[in-house]
Amino acid sequence: MKNFDRFGVMIDCSRNAVMTVEQVKSFILVLKKMGYDQVQLYMEDTYEVDGQPLFGYLRGRYSREELREMDDFAFENGVELVPNVQTLAHMTAFLRWHGELRDTENIFLVGNEDVYNLIDSMFSSLRASFRTEKIHIGMDEAHMLGRGRYYDEHGPQDRVEILLSHLCRVCEIADKYAFKPMMWSDMFYKLAGGGDYYVTNTKFDPTVKEKIPQNLTLVYWDYYTHDKKRYAAMIKGHHQLSDRVVFGGGAWKWVGFAPHNDFSIRATKAAISACKEGGIREVFLTMWGDNGAECSSYAVLPSLCYAACIAQGITKMADIKAKCYEWLGVKYDDLLLLDLPDQLEDIKDGVNTSSKYFLYADCFASIFQNTEKAEYAEKYASMARRLNLAVKRTGEYGYLFDTLAKLCAVLAVKVNICTRTREAYASGDAAQLDAVIADYKKMIRLTRTFYKAFRTQWMIENKPHGFNVQDTRLGGLMQRMQACLDTLIDYRDGKVASIPELEEEIVPFAQGLISYNDWAQATGTNLYGYLY
């Protein structure tokens, strides 16, 4: 691709959703049309490892044969398939079965030989499936490195040295299998630079660069700003640590059911411009699936189209839209309609996840009640109509619009249900209470319809593993709606004298719409919300 030696996409196959082999192939063909020449499969434990039956257990892991099939297909179509794995943190799912390998909850115990034997088996299995010389070894966000069992065994140690010692061992194993490793750079940046990652004036000790293995590439990841100056400064900072730097941007599909193409596009414009000027030769866009992977990878096609165009020097919006239609057979502006569920307000400097937290917020005691506005109901109803109209004209992607249309139909009733319930209860007006009860019945029916559409979308794209999480969440939501409805009917009919939840004041949680992607906390429970 013009301006870059490699321009790729990373598909998250670990955060609950594992894309089917056939869908990975289909996605590769779509990306190929746009000019992408690399796909990274992010797999924490969702791939087969010899001698490790619990690696990816019950998680929809790819078999060795499936990985080889995808690698062959990618190669035949001129696309490099790269394993993107974890060798330090983000291993919660596997470590639940192997506590003896754990430093803290999700971090491997550095220095433990069984850990390195495991990593050797991981790389051996991956080498048998992938022809690329590249491997992404992860190592990001290991914030508690050396502070758990490692601390108990060794006492306080220099955490940079802990990281470097582990990294050197992992790089040696990579070299054994003819892999050239890359890793997320944040741990180096934070530990060597004083604790923060996105710092634009960091001066590193030059001896740190000398300690970094020669076969390692650093991946600077950033998708949170539209400020080109920050990207440029961070690129310069990374070059203090290594001459081998790759940039990882983002196509925002990881905060709820809807994508955030508008934010992604503006961030990508600034980032790619800085990469061109800063001498970055390889770029890929991450597509994470945090907290449930509710959003389809196809929902960020506008972001991927835009990135491909500007990487090729196509910058005029009319030309970008023309290319989108040429590549996908769908209008660019139609695809952007997928952003609607989180566009209740015009928020230019960030994203919000209102469609997710309003969906899951408790009907009697929503912690988001003070962010509700009366006009939101009609806004969601309008969104549902616009998305429904787009279903037929968007062809093979119509099911994406159908799912989000049905979500908006639910929200048109539910977004203000907590406020309306409390007002009806406080007023003592029978007619007002009856109207709310009628809306509960409608809301439950619409939620069931949305569930069916969402399940259809999931099964088109992903292995069935992981949908148990959605069953639990949406099933629990419908049961809670029904329980609230039953309580209201009992109160109306005089079977109960009061509803204690409705008599307790809601303390404001936020001012205005926010980005809040934690399902468990949104429901008002104390459950651990980061489900895979």
Salt bridges, closest charged atoms under 4 A:
ASP5 OD1 - ARG281 NH2 3.12
GLU22 OE2 - LYS25 NZ 3.50
ASP37 OD2 - ARG6 NH1 3.39
GLU44 OE2 - ARG15 NE 3.19
ASP45 OD1 - ARG59 NH2 2.55
ASP50 OD2 - ARG64 NH2 2.33
GLU66 OE1 - LYS463 NZ 3.07
GLU69 OE2 - LYS25 NZ 2.56
ASP71 OD2 - ARG131 NH1 2.88
ASP72 OD1 - ARG131 NH1 3.18
GLU80 OE1 - ARG6 NE 2.79
GLU80 OE2 - LYS134 NZ 3.28
GLU100 OE2 - HIS98 ND1 2.86
GLU113 OE2 - ARG169 NH1 3.01
ASP120 OD2 - LYS176 NZ 2.78
GLU133 OE2 - LYS180 NZ 3.69
ASP140 OD2 - HIS90 NE2 3.25
GLU141 OE1 - HIS90 NE2 2.86
GLU153 OE2 - ARG149 NE 3.04
GLU153 OE1 - HIS154 NE2 3.95
GLU161 OE2 - LYS211 NZ 2.95
ASP222 OD1 - ARG230 NH2 2.76
ASP243 OD1 - LYS209 NZ 3.20
ASP262 OD2 - ARG266 NH2 2.74
GLU277 OE2 - LYS228 NZ 2.68
ASP290 OD1 - ARG15 NH1 2.95
GLU294 OE2 - LYS356 NZ 2.85
GLU294 OE2 - ARG473 NH1 3.09
GLU326 OE1 - LYS323 NZ 3.53
ASP333 OD2 - LYS321 NZ 3.13
ASP334 OD2 - ARG393 NE 2.91
ASP342 OD2 - HIS260 NE2 3.21
GLU345 OE2 - LYS373 NZ 3.09
ASP346 OD1 - LYS348 NZ 3.93
ASP362 OD1 - ARG480 NE 2.64
GLU378 OE2 - ARG385 NH2 2.69
ASP402 OD1 - LYS406 NZ 2.53
ASP434 OD1 - ARG492 NH1 3.21
ASP439 OD2 - ARG420 NH1 2.56
ASP493 OD1 - ARG492 NE 3.08
GLU501 OE2 - ARG480 NH2 3.91
